[in-house]
Amino acid sequence: MLYTVRCSPYQDDFNAILGLITDADDVLLIQNGVLLSMNGNRYLAELIRTGAGIYALQDDLDARGLTNQVSDRVQVVNYNGFVSLTVKHQQSFSW
């Protein structure tokens, strides 16, 4: 499944979604969800432990000035990468 996270992990109960994510899933961080991709973010460490693929949308990182602060455990993608992830997964869940 593809999980699309658009809210800041500090705004929502991110722990609720963590219980759903498995190593067969991918997580795409968009809008304020890209805050999760920053080095040292405690929620990112928990997300990494799930084994899921973690991606962040380049345009949203650029808009927030976070491009240079992204963890090396997060793969940065453009809109073509976004589309590829949606094609890869038959099901998606937006958070």
N, CA, C and O atoms as CSV, one atom per row, in Angstrom:
chain,resi,resn,atom,element,x,y,z
A,1,MET,N,N,0.835,-1.168,0.000
A,1,MET,CA,C,0.000,0.000,0.000
A,1,MET,C,C,0.888,1.243,0.000
A,1,MET,O,O,1.991,1.238,0.547
A,2,LEU,N,N,0.386,2.297,-0.621
A,2,LEU,CA,C,1.066,3.581,-0.611
A,2,LEU,C,C,0.379,4.474,0.414
A,2,LEU,O,O,-0.820,4.739,0.317
A,3,TYR,N,N,1.139,4.928,1.383
A,3,TYR,CA,C,0.645,5.881,2.377
A,3,TYR,C,C,1.140,7.263,1.974
A,3,TYR,O,O,2.346,7.482,1.866
A,4,THR,N,N,0.227,8.187,1.753
A,4,THR,CA,C,0.570,9.558,1.416
A,4,THR,C,C,0.336,10.408,2.657
A,4,THR,O,O,-0.795,10.555,3.119
A,5,VAL,N,N,1.413,10.962,3.188
A,5,VAL,CA,C,1.335,11.742,4.425
A,5,VAL,C,C,1.491,13.214,4.067
A,5,VAL,O,O,2.543,13.635,3.586
A,6,ARG,N,N,0.436,13.995,4.304
A,6,ARG,CA,C,0.455,15.411,3.945
A,6,ARG,C,C,0.468,16.337,5.152
A,6,ARG,O,O,0.657,17.544,5.000
A,7,CYS,N,N,0.272,15.793,6.345
A,7,CYS,CA,C,0.237,16.613,7.559
A,7,CYS,C,C,1.536,16.469,8.346
A,7,CYS,O,O,2.205,15.437,8.286
A,8,SER,N,N,1.870,17.493,9.063
A,8,SER,CA,C,3.031,17.444,9.941
A,8,SER,C,C,2.832,16.349,10.979
A,8,SER,O,O,1.723,16.183,11.487
A,9,PRO,N,N,3.880,15.599,11.305
A,9,PRO,CA,C,3.743,14.566,12.339
A,9,PRO,C,C,3.462,15.174,13.710
A,9,PRO,O,O,3.010,14.478,14.620
A,10,TYR,N,N,3.724,16.451,13.857
A,10,TYR,CA,C,3.484,17.132,15.131
A,10,TYR,C,C,2.042,17.614,15.251
A,10,TYR,O,O,1.588,17.969,16.339
A,11,GLN,N,N,1.332,17.625,14.136
A,11,GLN,CA,C,-0.044,18.101,14.108
A,11,GLN,C,C,-1.037,16.966,14.340
A,11,GLN,O,O,-2.089,17.185,14.939
A,12,ASP,N,N,-0.727,15.786,13.888
A,12,ASP,CA,C,-1.615,14.636,13.979
A,12,ASP,C,C,-1.017,13.551,14.865
A,12,ASP,O,O,0.137,13.639,15.287
A,13,ASP,N,N,-1.808,12.542,15.135
A,13,ASP,CA,C,-1.335,11.396,15.899
A,13,ASP,C,C,-0.615,10.442,14.950
A,13,ASP,O,O,-1.193,9.458,14.489
A,14,PHE,N,N,0.638,10.739,14.665
A,14,PHE,CA,C,1.391,9.947,13.702
A,14,PHE,C,C,1.589,8.515,14.170
A,14,PHE,O,O,1.743,7.614,13.346
A,15,ASN,N,N,1.589,8.291,15.472
A,15,ASN,CA,C,1.751,6.926,15.983
A,15,ASN,C,C,0.628,6.003,15.516
A,15,ASN,O,O,0.835,4.796,15.390
A,16,ALA,N,N,-0.552,6.556,15.259
A,16,ALA,CA,C,-1.672,5.740,14.780
A,16,ALA,C,C,-1.372,5.139,13.416
A,16,ALA,O,O,-1.692,3.976,13.170
A,17,ILE,N,N,-0.769,5.905,12.535
A,17,ILE,CA,C,-0.450,5.385,11.205
A,17,ILE,C,C,0.745,4.441,11.245
A,17,ILE,O,O,0.820,3.508,10.445
A,18,LEU,N,N,1.672,4.667,12.155
A,18,LEU,CA,C,2.854,3.800,12.247
A,18,LEU,C,C,2.481,2.348,12.477
A,18,LEU,O,O,3.164,1.446,11.993
A,19,GLY,N,N,1.406,2.113,13.210
A,19,GLY,CA,C,0.973,0.746,13.480
A,19,GLY,C,C,0.448,0.023,12.262
A,19,GLY,O,O,0.303,-1.199,12.286
A,20,LEU,N,N,0.157,0.752,11.193
A,20,LEU,CA,C,-0.388,0.156,9.972
A,20,LEU,C,C,0.672,-0.160,8.932
A,20,LEU,O,O,0.473,-1.045,8.099
A,21,ILE,N,N,1.783,0.539,8.965
A,21,ILE,CA,C,2.800,0.462,7.909
A,21,ILE,C,C,3.681,-0.775,8.090
A,21,ILE,O,O,4.130,-1.083,9.194
A,22,THR,N,N,3.919,-1.480,6.967
A,22,THR,CA,C,4.771,-2.670,6.985
A,22,THR,C,C,5.924,-2.491,5.983
A,22,THR,O,O,6.003,-1.485,5.277
A,23,ASP,N,N,6.790,-3.470,5.942
A,23,ASP,CA,C,7.924,-3.407,5.023
A,23,ASP,C,C,7.521,-3.601,3.562
A,23,ASP,O,O,8.349,-3.425,2.669
A,24,ALA,N,N,6.265,-3.959,3.307
A,24,ALA,CA,C,5.775,-4.093,1.931
A,24,ALA,C,C,5.198,-2.787,1.399
A,24,ALA,O,O,4.797,-2.711,0.238
A,25,ASP,N,N,5.154,-1.764,2.241
A,25,ASP,CA,C,4.527,-0.491,1.896
A,25,ASP,C,C,5.555,0.567,1.512
A,25,ASP,O,O,6.753,0.426,1.756
A,26,ASP,N,N,5.043,1.626,0.906
A,26,ASP,CA,C,5.823,2.830,0.652
A,26,ASP,C,C,5.083,3.997,1.276
A,26,ASP,O,O,3.854,4.006,1.344
A,27,VAL,N,N,5.852,4.992,1.735
A,27,VAL,CA,C,5.293,6.194,2.345
A,27,VAL,C,C,5.810,7.390,1.553
A,27,VAL,O,O,7.017,7.576,1.402
A,28,LEU,N,N,4.876,8.197,1.049
A,28,LEU,CA,C,5.226,9.401,0.308
A,28,LEU,C,C,4.858,10.614,1.143
A,28,LEU,O,O,3.700,10.789,1.524
A,29,LEU,N,N,5.835,11.440,1.421
A,29,LEU,CA,C,5.647,12.641,2.225
A,29,LEU,C,C,5.432,13.832,1.296
A,29,LEU,O,O,6.274,14.132,0.449
A,30,ILE,N,N,4.299,14.506,1.464
A,30,ILE,CA,C,3.970,15.667,0.647
A,30,ILE,C,C,3.506,16.805,1.551
A,30,ILE,O,O,3.283,16.600,2.744
A,31,GLN,N,N,3.362,17.981,0.995
A,31,GLN,CA,C,2.922,19.165,1.725
A,31,GLN,C,C,3.691,19.271,3.049
A,31,GLN,O,O,4.918,19.165,3.045
A,32,ASN,N,N,3.005,19.477,4.178
A,32,ASN,CA,C,3.710,19.590,5.463
A,32,ASN,C,C,4.221,18.244,5.979
A,32,ASN,O,O,4.963,18.200,6.960
A,33,GLY,N,N,3.835,17.166,5.338
A,33,GLY,CA,C,4.358,15.855,5.702
A,33,GLY,C,C,5.848,15.740,5.470
A,33,GLY,O,O,6.503,14.882,6.062
A,34,VAL,N,N,6.401,16.604,4.607
A,34,VAL,CA,C,7.849,16.550,4.347
A,34,VAL,C,C,8.670,16.907,5.582
A,34,VAL,O,O,9.868,16.624,5.629
A,35,LEU,N,N,8.044,17.522,6.578
A,35,LEU,CA,C,8.758,17.802,7.830
A,35,LEU,C,C,9.275,16.513,8.466
A,35,LEU,O,O,10.267,16.518,9.194
A,36,LEU,N,N,8.594,15.427,8.183
A,36,LEU,CA,C,8.983,14.117,8.703
A,36,LEU,C,C,10.308,13.635,8.129
A,36,LEU,O,O,10.960,12.778,8.726
A,37,SER,N,N,10.714,14.162,6.993
A,37,SER,CA,C,11.917,13.679,6.312
A,37,SER,C,C,13.209,14.276,6.843
A,37,SER,O,O,14.292,13.879,6.413
A,38,MET,N,N,13.117,15.205,7.753
A,38,MET,CA,C,14.303,15.922,8.231
A,38,MET,C,C,15.193,15.056,9.120
A,38,MET,O,O,14.707,14.239,9.902
A,39,ASN,N,N,16.498,15.250,8.987
A,39,ASN,CA,C,17.458,14.577,9.856
A,39,ASN,C,C,17.104,14.813,11.321
A,39,ASN,O,O,16.767,15.930,11.712
A,40,GLY,N,N,17.181,13.771,12.115
A,40,GLY,CA,C,16.958,13.892,13.549
A,40,GLY,C,C,15.509,13.868,13.982
A,40,GLY,O,O,15.233,13.941,15.179
A,41,ASN,N,N,14.576,13.767,13.058
A,41,ASN,CA,C,13.163,13.729,13.426
A,41,ASN,C,C,12.855,12.388,14.087
A,41,ASN,O,O,13.097,11.333,13.500
A,42,ARG,N,N,12.326,12.427,15.300
A,42,ARG,CA,C,12.088,11.171,16.038
A,42,ARG,C,C,11.054,10.286,15.357
A,42,ARG,O,O,11.135,9.061,15.448
A,43,TYR,N,N,10.089,10.886,14.678
A,43,TYR,CA,C,9.092,10.092,13.967
A,43,TYR,C,C,9.696,9.403,12.749
A,43,TYR,O,O,9.270,8.310,12.374
A,44,LEU,N,N,10.685,10.039,12.135
A,44,LEU,CA,C,11.365,9.416,11.003
A,44,LEU,C,C,12.079,8.152,11.455
A,44,LEU,O,O,12.037,7.137,10.759
A,45,ALA,N,N,12.724,8.197,12.591
A,45,ALA,CA,C,13.412,7.009,13.116
A,45,ALA,C,C,12.427,5.857,13.305
A,45,ALA,O,O,12.747,4.706,13.009
A,46,GLU,N,N,11.239,6.168,13.795
A,46,GLU,CA,C,10.217,5.132,13.988
A,46,GLU,C,C,9.714,4.611,12.646
A,46,GLU,O,O,9.471,3.415,12.489
A,47,LEU,N,N,9.561,5.512,11.681
A,47,LEU,CA,C,9.113,5.112,10.348
A,47,LEU,C,C,10.144,4.224,9.670
A,47,LEU,O,O,9.778,3.250,9.013
A,48,ILE,N,N,11.407,4.536,9.813
A,48,ILE,CA,C,12.476,3.715,9.237
A,48,ILE,C,C,12.413,2.298,9.780
A,48,ILE,O,O,12.642,1.338,9.044
A,49,ARG,N,N,12.106,2.161,11.058
A,49,ARG,CA,C,12.021,0.827,11.681
A,49,ARG,C,C,10.922,-0.051,11.079
A,49,ARG,O,O,10.969,-1.272,11.232
A,50,THR,N,N,9.938,0.540,10.401
A,50,THR,CA,C,8.879,-0.266,9.781
A,50,THR,C,C,9.387,-1.023,8.567
A,50,THR,O,O,8.798,-2.029,8.170
A,51,GLY,N,N,10.478,-0.547,7.974
A,51,GLY,CA,C,11.021,-1.182,6.781
A,51,GLY,C,C,10.380,-0.706,5.486
A,51,GLY,O,O,10.740,-1.182,4.410
A,52,ALA,N,N,9.444,0.216,5.572
A,52,ALA,CA,C,8.775,0.740,4.376
A,52,ALA,C,C,9.718,1.646,3.590
A,52,ALA,O,O,10.664,2.209,4.142
A,53,GLY,N,N,9.448,1.775,2.307
A,53,GLY,CA,C,10.164,2.748,1.497
A,53,GLY,C,C,9.673,4.145,1.855
A,53,GLY,O,O,8.471,4.349,2.030
A,54,ILE,N,N,10.574,5.097,1.965
A,54,ILE,CA,C,10.193,6.448,2.383
A,54,ILE,C,C,10.625,7.432,1.299
A,54,ILE,O,O,11.786,7.464,0.892
A,55,TYR,N,N,9.671,8.224,0.844
A,55,TYR,CA,C,9.887,9.175,-0.241
A,55,TYR,C,C,9.357,10.539,0.167
A,55,TYR,O,O,8.413,10.636,0.951
A,56,ALA,N,N,9.964,11.593,-0.364
A,56,ALA,CA,C,9.495,12.961,-0.126
A,56,ALA,C,C,9.444,13.696,-1.458
A,56,ALA,O,O,10.327,13.535,-2.301
A,57,LEU,N,N,8.410,14.500,-1.639
A,57,LEU,CA,C,8.215,15.230,-2.879
A,57,LEU,C,C,9.136,16.455,-2.929
A,57,LEU,O,O,9.095,17.314,-2.047
A,58,GLN,N,N,9.953,16.518,-3.962
A,58,GLN,CA,C,10.951,17.576,-4.117
A,58,GLN,C,C,10.344,18.971,-4.070
A,58,GLN,O,O,10.868,19.843,-3.377
A,59,ASP,N,N,9.263,19.200,-4.784
A,59,ASP,CA,C,8.669,20.544,-4.824
A,59,ASP,C,C,8.242,21.022,-3.445
A,59,ASP,O,O,8.387,22.204,-3.131
A,60,ASP,N,N,7.720,20.126,-2.617
A,60,ASP,CA,C,7.289,20.519,-1.274
A,60,ASP,C,C,8.488,20.769,-0.352
A,60,ASP,O,O,8.433,21.630,0.526
A,61,LEU,N,N,9.558,20.018,-0.554
A,61,LEU,CA,C,10.790,20.287,0.201
A,61,LEU,C,C,11.355,21.650,-0.176
A,61,LEU,O,O,11.751,22.430,0.689
A,62,ASP,N,N,11.387,21.927,-1.482
A,62,ASP,CA,C,11.901,23.209,-1.960
A,62,ASP,C,C,11.065,24.374,-1.427
A,62,ASP,O,O,11.611,25.394,-1.005
A,63,ALA,N,N,9.750,24.221,-1.447
A,63,ALA,CA,C,8.853,25.292,-1.004
A,63,ALA,C,C,9.057,25.636,0.467
A,63,ALA,O,O,8.789,26.763,0.884
A,64,ARG,N,N,9.531,24.669,1.256
A,64,ARG,CA,C,9.731,24.878,2.685
A,64,ARG,C,C,11.201,25.090,3.049
A,64,ARG,O,O,11.537,25.235,4.225
A,65,GLY,N,N,12.069,25.107,2.045
A,65,GLY,CA,C,13.495,25.328,2.283
A,65,GLY,C,C,14.161,24.193,3.045
A,65,GLY,O,O,15.095,24.422,3.813
A,66,LEU,N,N,13.681,22.964,2.834
A,66,LEU,CA,C,14.181,21.818,3.603
A,66,LEU,C,C,15.060,20.862,2.802
A,66,LEU,O,O,15.507,19.847,3.337
A,67,THR,N,N,15.310,21.162,1.559
A,67,THR,CA,C,16.020,20.223,0.691
A,67,THR,C,C,17.358,19.783,1.269
A,67,THR,O,O,17.718,18.613,1.141
A,68,ASN,N,N,18.100,20.677,1.896
A,68,ASN,CA,C,19.416,20.335,2.430
A,68,ASN,C,C,19.366,19.646,3.787
A,68,ASN,O,O,20.408,19.267,4.323
A,69,GLN,N,N,18.178,19.479,4.350
A,69,GLN,CA,C,18.043,18.874,5.675
A,69,GLN,C,C,17.431,17.476,5.642
A,69,GLN,O,O,17.150,16.895,6.691
A,70,VAL,N,N,17.224,16.938,4.451
A,70,VAL,CA,C,16.568,15.640,4.296
A,70,VAL,C,C,17.518,14.506,4.667
A,70,VAL,O,O,18.684,14.503,4.273
A,71,SER,N,N,17.008,13.559,5.419
A,71,SER,CA,C,17.781,12.379,5.805
A,71,SER,C,C,18.183,11.582,4.571
A,71,SER,O,O,17.453,11.554,3.580
A,72,ASP,N,N,19.332,10.943,4.632
A,72,ASP,CA,C,19.758,10.091,3.521
A,72,ASP,C,C,18.945,8.801,3.434
A,72,ASP,O,O,19.112,8.026,2.492
A,73,ARG,N,N,18.073,8.568,4.404
A,73,ARG,CA,C,17.180,7.397,4.391
A,73,ARG,C,C,15.877,7.676,3.635
A,73,ARG,O,O,15.039,6.790,3.475
A,74,VAL,N,N,15.722,8.920,3.174
A,74,VAL,CA,C,14.526,9.336,2.446
A,74,VAL,C,C,14.904,9.599,0.998
A,74,VAL,O,O,15.848,10.336,0.712
A,75,GLN,N,N,14.163,8.992,0.098
A,75,GLN,CA,C,14.410,9.188,-1.323
A,75,GLN,C,C,13.547,10.364,-1.813
A,75,GLN,O,O,12.327,10.358,-1.648
A,76,VAL,N,N,14.178,11.343,-2.402
A,76,VAL,CA,C,13.477,12.519,-2.905
A,76,VAL,C,C,13.016,12.235,-4.337
A,76,VAL,O,O,13.800,11.793,-5.177
A,77,VAL,N,N,11.724,12.499,-4.600
A,77,VAL,CA,C,11.144,12.235,-5.923
A,77,VAL,C,C,10.446,13.475,-6.455
A,77,VAL,O,O,10.033,14.350,-5.694
A,78,ASN,N,N,10.322,13.535,-7.769
A,78,ASN,CA,C,9.553,14.589,-8.413
A,78,ASN,C,C,8.141,14.056,-8.679
A,78,ASN,O,O,7.779,12.986,-8.191
A,79,TYR,N,N,7.348,14.801,-9.450
A,79,TYR,CA,C,5.973,14.360,-9.704
A,79,TYR,C,C,5.914,13.068,-10.518
A,79,TYR,O,O,4.970,12.293,-10.369
A,80,ASN,N,N,6.903,12.827,-11.370
A,80,ASN,CA,C,6.948,11.554,-12.095
A,80,ASN,C,C,7.144,10.395,-11.125
A,80,ASN,O,O,6.560,9.326,-11.302
A,81,GLY,N,N,7.964,10.608,-10.102
A,81,GLY,CA,C,8.155,9.595,-9.073
A,81,GLY,C,C,6.885,9.359,-8.278
A,81,GLY,O,O,6.580,8.226,-7.905
A,82,PHE,N,N,6.147,10.422,-8.019
A,82,PHE,CA,C,4.853,10.334,-7.343
A,82,PHE,C,C,3.919,9.430,-8.147
A,82,PHE,O,O,3.284,8.529,-7.598
A,83,VAL,N,N,3.845,9.682,-9.450
A,83,VAL,CA,C,2.989,8.872,-10.322
A,83,VAL,C,C,3.453,7.419,-10.330
A,83,VAL,O,O,2.627,6.508,-10.274
A,84,SER,N,N,4.748,7.193,-10.398
A,84,SER,CA,C,5.281,5.819,-10.392
A,84,SER,C,C,4.885,5.069,-9.129
A,84,SER,O,O,4.563,3.883,-9.184
A,85,LEU,N,N,4.906,5.755,-7.992
A,85,LEU,CA,C,4.500,5.113,-6.741
A,85,LEU,C,C,3.013,4.761,-6.746
A,85,LEU,O,O,2.620,3.709,-6.241
A,86,THR,N,N,2.188,5.638,-7.316
A,86,THR,CA,C,0.751,5.333,-7.361
A,86,THR,C,C,0.461,4.181,-8.314
A,86,THR,O,O,-0.464,3.404,-8.078
A,87,VAL,N,N,1.231,4.062,-9.379
A,87,VAL,CA,C,1.067,2.949,-10.310
A,87,VAL,C,C,1.523,1.642,-9.655
A,87,VAL,O,O,0.912,0.595,-9.864
A,88,LYS,N,N,2.579,1.705,-8.876
A,88,LYS,CA,C,3.143,0.518,-8.211
A,88,LYS,C,C,2.160,-0.100,-7.213
A,88,LYS,O,O,2.122,-1.319,-7.050
A,89,HIS,N,N,1.377,0.731,-6.557
A,89,HIS,CA,C,0.479,0.257,-5.504
A,89,HIS,C,C,-0.982,0.354,-5.931
A,89,HIS,O,O,-1.448,1.414,-6.349
A,90,GLN,N,N,-1.694,-0.758,-5.822
A,90,GLN,CA,C,-3.110,-0.765,-6.183
A,90,GLN,C,C,-3.954,-0.015,-5.139
A,90,GLN,O,O,-5.012,0.526,-5.461
A,91,GLN,N,N,-3.484,0.010,-3.910
A,91,GLN,CA,C,-4.219,0.685,-2.846
A,91,GLN,C,C,-3.385,1.819,-2.284
A,91,GLN,O,O,-2.157,1.754,-2.242
A,92,SER,N,N,-4.093,2.873,-1.846
A,92,SER,CA,C,-3.394,3.975,-1.194
A,92,SER,C,C,-4.236,4.496,-0.049
A,92,SER,O,O,-5.451,4.305,0.000
A,93,PHE,N,N,-3.555,5.159,0.868
A,93,PHE,CA,C,-4.191,5.724,2.051
A,93,PHE,C,C,-3.580,7.095,2.272
A,93,PHE,O,O,-2.361,7.231,2.377
A,94,SER,N,N,-4.430,8.111,2.343
A,94,SER,CA,C,-3.946,9.472,2.541
A,94,SER,C,C,-4.134,9.872,3.985
A,94,SER,O,O,-5.204,9.662,4.558
A,95,TRP,N,N,-3.096,10.451,4.582
A,95,TRP,CA,C,-3.124,10.825,5.989
A,95,TRP,C,C,-2.919,12.306,6.136
A,95,TRP,O,O,-2.910,12.820,7.255
